[in-house]
């Protein structure tokens, strides 16, 4: 946030308008703070708390992008950091841009 004064100013303006200066943010305020929600989602996209998700196991054989076959019972490790930084999925993935999540259900990336 400190490296993005534009984002910080926009977030502060939203907080001042919705919450005001006299009290702290409460859980009931979250639904009325869409820009703050977008900032949190963008933060987790760029800096996931667990870059590698816990191992999963495939229940059945399947094919994935690139024509690779994943056999049944294979242990899979998902690289959440790489997904959040994939230029084929995200426009300018290295840029902190919370606006990419505004107006999207569940914060799905643009298609």
JOZI-V768958 format. One record per backbone hydrogen bond with DSSP energy under -0.5 kcal/mol. NH is the residue of the N-H (numbers start at 1). CO is the residue of the C=O. Records with the same first field share a line. If there is no record, write none. Layout:
NH=CO, CO
//
This chain:
4=1
8=4
9=5
10=6
11=7
12=8
13=9
14=10
15=11
16=12
17=13
18=14
19=15
20=15
29=26
30=26, 27
32=29
33=30
37=33
38=34
39=35
40=36
41=37
42=38
43=39
44=40
45=41
46=42
47=43
53=51, 78
56=76
58=74
62=70
64=68
67=64
68=64, 65
70=62, 68
71=69
73=58
74=71
76=56
78=76
80=51, 78
81=51
83=79
84=80
85=81, 82
86=83
87=85
89=86
90=86
93=90
95=92
97=95
100=97
101=98
102=99
104=101
107=104
108=105
//
